[in-house]
Amino acid sequence: MCVYAMTSYKLHYACVSCRVSFKRHPADEGREHACPNCARPLLCAGHDFAPPPRRDARAWSVVAAVLAEGLRYEGRSPCGCTREPEPRPRTRAELRADRIAAERAGVSLAERLTPE
């Protein structure tokens, strides 16, 4: 058994409007984590979220689009040995190319960004 399976790791939560991120334990059912700056609910960004710098509004707009699709930045499985990282766009150009490809294929952006 993997060592990583024995530990519960914190998840990244992000507030897109404030452009901040925090690591918190997963929220209980019916309870949400709130942003300490604006009191809005934080969005769960996953285990492998790397927040862009706060001043980089363009990168945060890409993060907002990915999180709005209901996707998270996840890499490996909880034990750390079975899954490869999922590709996520990091720039507006990559996001635009993924949206165009999704429209041409007739699928949603979330389906396009989810590996098979």
Buried (B, 14 or more C-beta within 10 A) or exposed (E): EEEEEEEEEEBBBBBBEBBBBBEEEEBEEEEEBEBEEEEEEBBBBBBBBEBBEEEEEEBBBBBBBBBEBEBBBBEBBBEBEEEEEBEBBBEEEEBEEBBEEBEEEEEBBEEBBEEE
